Amino acid sequence: MLLKELTEAIGPSGFEDEVRNLIRKAARPYADRVYTDVLGNLIVEQNQTAAGPRVLLDAHMDEVGLMIVHVEDNGLLRLRPLGGIDPRVLVSKPVCIGTDRRFGVIGAKPIHLQKAEERKRPLRMDELYIDIGAKDREDALSVVKPGDVAVFATRFGEIGEGCAKAKSFDDRVGCAILLDALAAQVPVPLIGAFTVQEEIGLRGATVVGERIRPDIAIAIEGTVCFDVVDAPGHGQSTVMGAGPALTVQDGRTIADTRFLEFMVAVAEKYNIPYQFRRVKGGSNDFGAIHKSGTGVTGGGISVPVRYIHAPAQVISLDDYHNTVRLVRALLEEISRGAWPYTSGENVG
């Protein structure tokens, strides 16, 4: 299952090579052209001579992770985050370091030795370390070095009724959906961009937007899902199992109303469940792409992810499959001329 391979691959921001190689292999049968830019974005082109608006589908390859920044004399590894990670979720979690997947455990001072005031506050990142079982600094440096990266050692697996857990649904679920859209080979000029360094500032997408200058862009994401016990309705952001989430507003974007209404109309025409992303915080690659060139219309479609940016994330497989359906349906409708606006027109 491609989703298993993608989520288990190691690819924190700036170190997406393993993920990119998997995607390149999977995309090549459906591509007219595949190339990588200077930053490491993987770009796949289809049907560039076909009639119709040029559509960019985007999903980022990187995941949140950790970087080794120092090795102590006793062999313990000091770390810093790559992307937004809450230190409270890290203690005692297993990690894999480097491409050879060196096993380690994130440690901290045990509760027995903490002072009373220390127990009342969350641990800071500088109070954590990774233990790889090394006897001293020299032993540790024989297998790891500062600058190596670590990710959570979580395997993909299906759980419960139609759910799955993994370490990196943000945004390997989007990468899998984008690959499925390419495999559908809808007759529209399509560019698939698998971008780098989204988690540290939408960096890859900024370059892609300027390079491609599409007529329409859609970012496919994994987004915050907080539908658990005691979460108020207005603060739930998304609900797992309720379908793909459409962005109305986030930290970098206010939705193009007409394109949002177009996505809703397509979802209803094809009987695809959908919901709206109901919080303002966070963003996705569309936040960078829509500001490129003279401006780009489009939007964001997200799969709700419980425990996002944590060691074990959970999605509904129904949400995943319904997002695949929605992206394919949008491409089909665009290929038939259902989106009436041409490049440069005022669609706001």
ChimeraX attribute file (.defattr): number of C-alpha atoms within 10 A of each C-alpha:
attribute: neighborCount
match mode: 1-to-1
recipient: residues
	/A:1	6
	/A:2	15
	/A:3	18
	/A:4	19
	/A:5	16
	/A:6	25
	/A:7	26
	/A:8	21
	/A:9	21
	/A:10	28
	/A:11	28
	/A:12	28
	/A:13	23
	/A:14	20
	/A:15	21
	/A:16	21
	/A:17	19
	/A:18	14
	/A:19	22
	/A:20	23
	/A:21	12
	/A:22	14
	/A:23	22
	/A:24	19
	/A:25	9
	/A:26	17
	/A:27	22
	/A:28	15
	/A:29	10
	/A:30	18
	/A:31	20
	/A:32	12
	/A:33	14
	/A:34	17
	/A:35	12
	/A:36	15
	/A:37	13
	/A:38	8
	/A:39	15
	/A:40	18
	/A:41	24
	/A:42	23
	/A:43	23
	/A:44	25
	/A:45	20
	/A:46	20
	/A:47	17
	/A:48	17
	/A:49	10
	/A:50	13
	/A:51	12
	/A:52	18
	/A:53	21
	/A:54	23
	/A:55	23
	/A:56	26
	/A:57	30
	/A:58	29
	/A:59	30
	/A:60	31
	/A:61	36
	/A:62	29
	/A:63	31
	/A:64	27
	/A:65	27
	/A:66	23
	/A:67	21
	/A:68	20
	/A:69	14
	/A:70	17
	/A:71	21
	/A:72	14
	/A:73	13
	/A:74	15
	/A:75	20
	/A:76	23
	/A:77	27
	/A:78	21
	/A:79	25
	/A:80	17
	/A:81	17
	/A:82	21
	/A:83	19
	/A:84	13
	/A:85	18
	/A:86	14
	/A:87	16
	/A:88	12
	/A:89	15
	/A:90	21
	/A:91	17
	/A:92	15
	/A:93	15
	/A:94	21
	/A:95	25
	/A:96	19
	/A:97	25
	/A:98	20
	/A:99	15
	/A:100	8
	/A:101	14
	/A:102	13
	/A:103	17
	/A:104	23
	/A:105	19
	/A:106	20
	/A:107	18
	/A:108	18
	/A:109	12
	/A:110	7
	/A:111	10
	/A:112	7
	/A:113	9
	/A:114	11
	/A:115	9
	/A:116	9
	/A:117	7
	/A:118	11
	/A:119	12
	/A:120	9
	/A:121	9
	/A:122	11
	/A:123	18
	/A:124	11
	/A:125	18
	/A:126	11
	/A:127	12
	/A:128	21
	/A:129	25
	/A:130	25
	/A:131	21
	/A:132	22
	/A:133	14
	/A:134	17
	/A:135	12
	/A:136	14
	/A:137	16
	/A:138	15
	/A:139	15
	/A:140	21
	/A:141	15
	/A:142	9
	/A:143	13
	/A:144	18
	/A:145	17
	/A:146	14
	/A:147	13
	/A:148	15
	/A:149	28
	/A:150	28
	/A:151	25
	/A:152	26
	/A:153	21
	/A:154	19
	/A:155	16
	/A:156	22
	/A:157	12
	/A:158	15
	/A:159	12
	/A:160	8
	/A:161	8
	/A:162	12
	/A:163	17
	/A:164	19
	/A:165	24
	/A:166	25
	/A:167	26
	/A:168	34
	/A:169	32
	/A:170	30
	/A:171	28
	/A:172	31
	/A:173	27
	/A:174	28
	/A:175	30
	/A:176	23
	/A:177	27
	/A:178	25
	/A:179	22
	/A:180	18
	/A:181	22
	/A:182	23
	/A:183	16
	/A:184	13
	/A:185	17
	/A:186	18
	/A:187	18
	/A:188	22
	/A:189	21
	/A:190	27
	/A:191	24
	/A:192	25
	/A:193	28
	/A:194	29
	/A:195	30
	/A:196	32
	/A:197	27
	/A:198	26
	/A:199	26
	/A:200	17
	/A:201	16
	/A:202	20
	/A:203	19
	/A:204	28
	/A:205	30
	/A:206	20
	/A:207	19
	/A:208	26
	/A:209	24
	/A:210	16
	/A:211	12
	/A:212	17
	/A:213	21
	/A:214	26
	/A:215	20
	/A:216	24
	/A:217	25
	/A:218	22
	/A:219	25
	/A:220	33
	/A:221	30
	/A:222	28
	/A:223	27
	/A:224	26
	/A:225	23
	/A:226	21
	/A:227	17
	/A:228	11
	/A:229	6
	/A:230	8
	/A:231	11
	/A:232	11
	/A:233	12
	/A:234	9
	/A:235	12
	/A:236	18
	/A:237	23
	/A:238	28
	/A:239	25
	/A:240	25
	/A:241	20
	/A:242	18
	/A:243	25
	/A:244	35
	/A:245	29
	/A:246	22
	/A:247	25
	/A:248	18
	/A:249	20
	/A:250	18
	/A:251	12
	/A:252	16
	/A:253	21
	/A:254	13
	/A:255	21
	/A:256	19
	/A:257	15
	/A:258	15
	/A:259	18
	/A:260	18
	/A:261	12
	/A:262	17
	/A:263	24
	/A:264	19
	/A:265	13
	/A:266	19
	/A:267	21
	/A:268	13
	/A:269	10
	/A:270	12
	/A:271	12
	/A:272	19
	/A:273	18
	/A:274	22
	/A:275	19
	/A:276	19
	/A:277	25
	/A:278	21
	/A:279	17
	/A:280	15
	/A:281	11
	/A:282	13
	/A:283	21
	/A:284	30
	/A:285	32
	/A:286	30
	/A:287	22
	/A:288	23
	/A:289	31
	/A:290	27
	/A:291	16
	/A:292	20
	/A:293	13
	/A:294	10
	/A:295	15
	/A:296	23
	/A:297	26
	/A:298	25
	/A:299	28
	/A:300	28
	/A:301	27
	/A:302	29
	/A:303	37
	/A:304	32
	/A:305	27
	/A:306	24
	/A:307	18
	/A:308	23
	/A:309	23
	/A:310	22
	/A:311	23
	/A:312	20
	/A:313	19
	/A:314	24
	/A:315	26
	/A:316	25
	/A:317	18
	/A:318	18
	/A:319	26
	/A:320	22
	/A:321	15
	/A:322	23
	/A:323	27
	/A:324	21
	/A:325	19
	/A:326	25
	/A:327	22
	/A:328	21
	/A:329	20
	/A:330	20
	/A:331	23
	/A:332	18
	/A:333	16
	/A:334	20
	/A:335	19
	/A:336	13
	/A:337	13
	/A:338	13
	/A:339	18
	/A:340	9
	/A:341	16
	/A:342	13
	/A:343	16
	/A:344	11
	/A:345	9
	/A:346	8
	/A:347	13
	/A:348	9
